[in-house]
């Protein structure tokens, strides 16, 4: 069974357990399935660039991404989570008191305008920072409502899921933003590859690494991000965590091409 079929089965089981009337079950299933919006696309060429973090994005890196899109005629981009930062909505102690969500809305508007002018196909999924907004609104406002605050509501697609799928030249990629972290490179991606049996591009960890799973069959990537590490507040804390690394990727006929950002050696292929 694929993931959609599994969801349908779960919904049916829920309805039957509540003794819903059989003649209404199909309509209710259709309604509930609309709450899910899985993104599963086929493109041979696409950019993968997550973790923008709103006003804390790296403008130089963003401009570089657009230059890459122009140079290689890329018209598709996947942005796996944390396009927004939602700093005002965090429960963590705010050191800088930098609480200006209205400015973040303006930033989102600016970047969405530029994205929709550049790319024909734009796909977003949920990250843990978008989840802050959803949580604080008790789920009554979702990720689509968050994006709608920008005033830009067309030209892109967004899903409440924390993952998307891309098939490129027969190579299947799961592009995700799991709420998992490991200081060891590619640990999360390797574990996900064992579970889902496909290539993985993983956001959230703010690390930039590329390799293969233990079988050598699946490509793995810690997806870096479009953030500016000098602006992120948590970088003020002294920890033993590895230094964060920005960057983005481009899938070409199923294979990953790396575009590193700050804090990364560039003398590798």
N, C-alpha and C positions, 0 to 999 in steps of 0.2 A: 504494500500500500504506500502511496506517496503521501506527503504531508497534508494535502487538501483532503484526501480520502480519510485520513486519520482524524482530522478535525470534524468532518461530517459524521463519522462514526461516534465521536465523543458527544456531539450535539444530539444525535439521535438517542444515544443512551441516556443523556440527561433528560430529554423530553419523555422518554418511556418511563424513566424512574419517577417522574412527576405525574404520570398518568394523563398526559395531554391527549386530547381527542385526536384519533388517527387522521380524520379528514382535514385537520388543521396543521398537521405535523410538517408537511412539505413547505407550506408557506412560512411557518415559524423557522424552519431550518434555513430557508433562503434569507430570511431577515437576519438571523444570527450570523450566518456566514458572511454577510456584508460587513460585519465588524472586523473581519480579517481581510487583509489586502496584500497577499503575498506577491512579491516582485520576483519574477523568473523570466529573464530576457535572454535573447541571442544576439550578440554583436561580436564581430571578429576584432574590433578595435574599440577600446574604451579606456578612459582615465579613471583611476580609483584614488580618491583624495578625501580622507575623513578628518575628524578632530580639528575643526576650524576654531571653535570656542569663541564665536562672536567677535567682540571688540578686541580679543586677544589673538587674533589671527596675525600671521606674518605677511605683511603686504608685499614684501619682496618675493616671497615664495609663491604667493598667489599670482603675482604678475608673471613669474616664471612659468607657472602652470598654464596660464593663458598663451604664453609664447610657444610652449610645447604643443598645445592644442592647435595653434595656427600652423606651426611648422609641419606637423604630421597629419593635418586635416582631420582631427578628431572631433566628432560631433556628438559623442556620448560620454557622460560622466556619472559615476556612482559615488555617492557621499555617505559613507556608513557611520552615521551618528555624530553627535556633538558638533553639528553645524552651529547650534546655539550653545551658549554657556549657561544662561539662567543663573548667574551669580547671586542675584537677589533672593533666589529660592533655596539656597543651600542651608543646611542645618549646621554646617561646620562653622567654627569660630572665624569671623571675618576680621582679618588683621588690618587691611587697608580701608575697610568701610567703603569700598568702591561699588556702591549700590546704585546703578543707573540703568534700569531695565529699559527705559524709554530710548536711551541711546543705543542699546543693543537692538531694539526693533528697527531703528534707523539704519544700523549696520546691516542687518539682515535684508532690509529693502534694497540697499545699495548693491549687495553681493548677488541677490536674486535677480535683480535687473540685469546685471552683467552676465550672470550665468545663462539666463534665458535668451539674451542677445547673442551668445556665443555658441551654445549647444542646442541641438535639436531634441536630444533625449537626456533628461536629468532625473536621477532617482535618489531619494533619501530614505534612510531607515532611522529608527529611534536609537539614540544613545542614552547613557545614564544621565547626561545633563538635560536632555529634553524630558527625561522621566521626572526630573525635579519639578518641572512645571505641571506635569500631569498629576503627580502625587499631591502637590500643594493645592490643587484644584479638585482633589478627591475624585479624580477620574471623570469629572463632569465636563472638563475641557481636555481634548486630546492633542495629539501632535499636529493634526491638520488645522485645528483652531490656533495653535501656537504659530504655525507658519502663516496663517491668514492675518495675524496681527501686522505683518509686514506690508499688507496691502497688495502683495503680489500673489495671486491665487491660481494663475494659469502658467503653463509652460513647463511644469515639472510634476513628478509623482512622488508621493510620500506614503510610507507604510508605518503602522504602529509596531510591526515586528522589529526585532533588533538584528535582522539579517536580510540579505537579498541574494539571489542567484544570478550568475552570468555564465552562459555557455558560449565559448569562443573557440571556433575551429574544432569542435568536439570535446574541448577541455571544459569541465564544469568547475566553476568557482563559487564558493560560498563566501560572501562578503559580509562580515558581521561586526557587531560591537558588543561583545559579551562583557558582563560585569565581573570579569576575572582578571587577575594580575599575577604575573610571575617575573622575578628579576632575571630568570634564565631565558635567554633568547629562544623564541619559537616554541616554548613549552605549551602555551595555550593552543597555538595553531596545530601543534603535533597531536595533542589530545583530541582536538576537534576532528582532525583528519581520521583518527582511529574510529571515531563515532560515525562520521558522515561519509567517509570514503570519497573524498573529492579534494581539489585544491582549496586553500584557505588564505584569505586576506583578512587580517584581524586588526581592528581598531582598539581604542581605549588605553592601551599600555604605554603609549607615547614612546615607543621604541621602533627602530627601523632595522629590520633583519630579513634576510632571504635564505631559503634553503629547501630541503626536501624531508619528507617523512622517513621513517625507518626503512620502509620498503623501497624508497627511491622513486616511487610512482607519483606521489602528489607534491606539487609545489606549495611552499608555505611562506607566508610573509607577515611579519609584524609591520603594520602599515604606516608607522610614523605619524604624520599629521601635518596640518597646515597652520598650526599654532606658532606663536613666537614665544620661545621658552623664557625669554627675558621678562615677559609680561605675566606669566602664570604665578599666582600668589603662592602656591604650595612649594614652589622652588626656593622660597625663603627658608624653608625648614631644613635643618641638618639631618640627613638620613644616610643610610648605607645603600639606598636604592641606586641602581646604575643611572648615569646621566641620561636625560631624555634626548630623543633624536627626532627631528621632523623630516618630512619628505612625503612623496607620493609615488604611485606606480602607474604603469600603463600596460594593459594586456593587449598583445599583438598576436593574433592567430594562436591564442591559447597560452602564450608564453609571457612571462612578466619582465618588464623593463623598469629599472629603478631610477628614480630621480631624487637624490638625497638633498636634505635641507641643512639646517645648522647642526654643528656638533658631530659631523660624520666624516670619516675618511672618504675620499673620493678617488682613491687610487686602486679601486677594484672594479671588475667588470660586472 
